[in-house]
Amino acid sequence: MPQYFRDSPESLVPDALAGFASPHNRQIFEASRAVAGPDGVLHIVKNYTGDRINFGIAAERLAHEGIHCARVLIDDDLATDSDDIAVGRRGTGATLIVEKILGAAADEGRGLEDLAALGAEVTRRSRSLAVASAAHTTPASGAPAFALPDNVLEFGVGIHGERAEGTTPHAPLGKLVETMTDQLLAALPDTAGTRVLALVNGLGSITSLELYGIRHAVAKALDDRGVGLDRSLTGTFVSALDMRGFSLTLFATDAETLRLWDAPARTPAWPL
C-alpha cells in the first residue's frame, strides 16, 4: 500500500495540540496521596513529554512525604517507533490493557515492584497503530484541526490530534486492516506462534457497527496468518475528541495475563 510522506516534522504538529495537556503535577500529587496504600502508589503514564515531567515532579513530591511511587511507562505506538523521535514511542491503546491486567493483579495483593515489572512486560508485548479519515474538531474554533482530501487516510495518527508521518490512499477495509495487522505482528516480540488479544478502539466518531466490522476484519486477518485470537475488546476507550478513525492494538498473551484479563472488574467504562 503506497504512502505519501510530508516534507517536514513541523507539519505533523498542529496548533490544536495545545488543547491536549498533561494534568498538573499538583493534581497528580494530590490524587496519588489520596489513594496511596501502605506500599505506595503506581503511576501508569503514557509516553509524552508533559506527562513524564508532571508525573516525575509528583513522584518527587510524594517521596518527600515518605510515599513510595513506582512507574509504568506506556510506549506502544508503532507509528512513532523511530530513532528520530527523541521521546520514543507514544503511549496509546495499550494503556487500557495494562490498566486492566495490573488492576486484577493488584486485587490479588501483589506488591508495587511486582506490578511495575508486570506492567513493563505487558507494554513490551503490545503495539498499536491508528488511522483516521478526518480530524477532530478543535474546541476553541469549532473547525477541524487539519484538512484531509477525501481519498486519503492519515496512517499513524496520534490520540491528541498529532498528524501521521504521511497519508495512504483509501483502500477496502479488509486490505487496510491486513496492512495494519502485518505491521503490528512484525513489531511484536517472538511473533512466531503468537496468540494475541486485540483491542479495536474508536477515536471518537466511529459507530459501534463500524467498529465491529473492523473487529471482524481483524479476526480474519489474524486467522489467515495462523495467529490465534484469544480475546478481543471493541469500543471507544482511548479517543481523540470526535476524530473519525480507529486504532488497533495487539498484545501477545500468555496464560497468566489472560487469567488477569478475565478477572471480574466493576467500573462504568468496562463492558465485560
Secondary structure as the mmCIF struct_conf table of DSSP 4:
data_model
#
loop_
_struct_conf.conf_type_id
_struct_conf.id
_struct_conf.beg_label_comp_id
_struct_conf.beg_label_asym_id
_struct_conf.beg_label_seq_id
_struct_conf.end_label_comp_id
_struct_conf.end_label_asym_id
_struct_conf.end_label_seq_id
STRN STRN1 TYR A 4 PHE A 5
BEND BEND1 ASP A 7 ASP A 7
HELX_RH_3T_P HELX_RH_3T_P1 PRO A 9 LEU A 12
HELX_RH_3T_P HELX_RH_3T_P2 ASP A 15 GLY A 19
HELX_LH_PP_P HELX_LH_PP_P1 SER A 22 HIS A 24
HELX_RH_AL_P HELX_RH_AL_P1 ASN A 25 VAL A 35
STRN STRN2 GLY A 37 GLY A 37
TURN_TY1_P TURN_TY1_P1 PRO A 38 ASP A 39
STRN STRN3 GLY A 40 GLY A 40
STRN STRN4 VAL A 41 LYS A 46
BEND BEND2 ASN A 47 ASN A 47
HELX_RH_AL_P HELX_RH_AL_P2 THR A 49 HIS A 64
TURN_TY1_P TURN_TY1_P2 GLU A 65 GLY A 66
STRN STRN5 CYS A 69 ILE A 74
STRN STRN6 ASP A 77 ASP A 77
HELX_RH_3T_P HELX_RH_3T_P3 LEU A 78 THR A 80
TURN_TY1_P TURN_TY1_P3 ASP A 83 ASP A 84
TURN_TY1_P TURN_TY1_P4 ALA A 86 VAL A 87
BEND BEND3 ARG A 89 ARG A 89
HELX_LH_PP_P HELX_LH_PP_P2 ARG A 90 GLY A 91
TURN_TY1_P TURN_TY1_P5 GLY A 93 GLY A 93
HELX_RH_AL_P HELX_RH_AL_P3 ALA A 94 ASP A 107
TURN_TY1_P TURN_TY1_P6 GLU A 108 GLY A 109
HELX_RH_AL_P HELX_RH_AL_P4 LEU A 112 ARG A 124
TURN_TY1_P TURN_TY1_P7 ARG A 125 ARG A 125
STRN STRN7 SER A 126 ALA A 134
HELX_LH_PP_P HELX_LH_PP_P3 ALA A 135 HIS A 136
STRN STRN8 THR A 137 THR A 137
HELX_LH_PP_P HELX_LH_PP_P4 THR A 138 THR A 138
TURN_TY1_P TURN_TY1_P8 PRO A 139 SER A 141
BEND BEND4 GLY A 142 ALA A 143
STRN STRN9 PRO A 144 PRO A 144
BEND BEND5 ALA A 145 PHE A 146
TURN_TY1_P TURN_TY1_P9 ASP A 150 ASN A 151
STRN STRN10 VAL A 152 PHE A 155
BEND BEND6 GLY A 156 GLY A 156
TURN_TY1_P TURN_TY1_P10 ILE A 159 HIS A 160
BEND BEND7 GLY A 161 GLY A 161
HELX_LH_PP_P HELX_LH_PP_P5 GLU A 162 ALA A 164
BEND BEND8 GLU A 165 GLU A 165
STRN STRN11 GLY A 166 PRO A 169
HELX_RH_AL_P HELX_RH_AL_P5 LEU A 173 ALA A 187
BEND BEND9 LEU A 188 LEU A 188
TURN_TY1_P TURN_TY1_P11 PRO A 189 ASP A 190
TURN_TY1_P TURN_TY1_P12 ALA A 192 GLY A 193
STRN STRN12 ARG A 195 GLY A 202
STRN STRN13 GLY A 204 GLY A 204
BEND BEND10 SER A 205 SER A 205
HELX_RH_AL_P HELX_RH_AL_P6 SER A 208 ASP A 224
TURN_TY1_P TURN_TY1_P13 ARG A 225 GLY A 226
STRN STRN14 GLY A 228 GLY A 235
BEND BEND11 PHE A 237 VAL A 238
TURN_TY1_P TURN_TY1_P14 LEU A 241 ASP A 242
STRN STRN15 MET A 243 MET A 243
STRN STRN16 ARG A 244 ALA A 252
HELX_RH_AL_P HELX_RH_AL_P7 ALA A 255 ASP A 262
BEND BEND12 ALA A 263 ALA A 263
TURN_TY1_P TURN_TY1_P15 PRO A 268 ALA A 269
#
